[in-house]
Amino acid sequence: MPVVLVPGVLRAEAGGASRLEVTAAGTLGAVLTEVGERWPMLARRIRDEQGAVRRYVNVFVDGEQAGLETAVAPTSEIQVLPSVAGG
């Protein structure tokens, strides 16, 4: 099963979990759709109202920056990294 790695700043929206196992594979879009069904608060922080990845969020599949059509294998690791602003 693919695994979504959740950074500390988003863990509250994932019930405190740092790793989410998902059954969807095929594309990153399919994985994020499952995340939205199971963890809707987390999905709102990752995707906008049109379903696109928010501009301040970077998503990586197996270490490579990814888009919604990026292939996801059953053994893939998906990392979600929101941008951090500050000064």
C-alpha positions in Angstrom: 0.0 0.0 0.0 1.2 3.5 -0.7 2.1 5.6 2.4 1.4 9.3 2.8 3.9 10.9 5.1 2.3 13.8 7.1 4.4 16.6 8.5 4.0 17.7 12.1 2.1 20.9 11.0 -0.6 18.8 9.4 -0.9 15.9 11.8 -3.9 17.3 13.7 -5.9 17.1 10.5 -4.8 13.5 10.2 -5.9 12.4 13.7 -2.3 12.8 14.9 -0.9 10.2 12.5 2.5 10.7 10.8 2.0 8.0 8.3 -1.3 7.2 6.4 -1.7 3.9 4.6 -3.9 4.2 1.6 -5.3 1.6 -0.8 -5.5 3.8 -3.9 -2.7 3.6 -6.3 -2.3 4.5 -10.0 -1.9 8.3 -9.7 -1.3 10.9 -7.1 -4.7 12.3 -7.8 -6.3 9.0 -6.9 -4.3 8.8 -3.6 -5.3 12.4 -2.7 -9.0 11.6 -3.5 -8.8 8.7 -1.0 -7.2 11.0 1.6 -10.1 13.4 1.0 -12.6 10.7 1.7 -10.9 9.4 4.8 -9.3 12.6 6.2 -11.3 15.6 4.8 -9.7 18.2 7.0 -6.2 17.1 5.8 -7.4 17.1 2.2 -8.6 20.7 2.5 -5.1 21.8 3.5 -3.5 20.0 0.5 -6.0 20.7 -2.3 -8.1 23.7 -3.2 -11.8 23.8 -4.1 -11.1 22.8 -7.7 -9.1 19.8 -6.6 -5.7 21.2 -7.6 -2.7 20.9 -5.1 -2.6 24.3 -3.3 0.2 26.5 -4.6 2.0 26.6 -1.2 2.1 22.8 -0.9 4.7 20.6 -2.5 4.0 16.9 -2.9 6.7 14.3 -3.7 6.3 10.7 -4.8 9.3 8.6 -4.0 11.5 11.7 -3.6 10.5 13.4 -6.9 8.2 16.4 -7.0 4.9 15.3 -8.3 1.7 16.4 -10.0 -1.8 14.9 -9.9 -1.0 12.6 -12.9 2.2 11.3 -11.4 2.3 7.5 -11.2 2.0 6.0 -7.7 3.1 2.4 -7.2 1.7 0.2 -4.4 5.1 0.6 -2.6 5.3 4.4 -3.1 6.0 7.0 -0.4 4.2 10.3 -0.8 5.5 13.2 1.2 3.4 16.4 1.7 5.4 19.5 2.5 3.5 22.8 3.0 5.6 25.9 2.6 6.6 27.7 5.8 6.7 31.4 5.9 8.3 33.6 8.4 10.9 36.1 9.1 
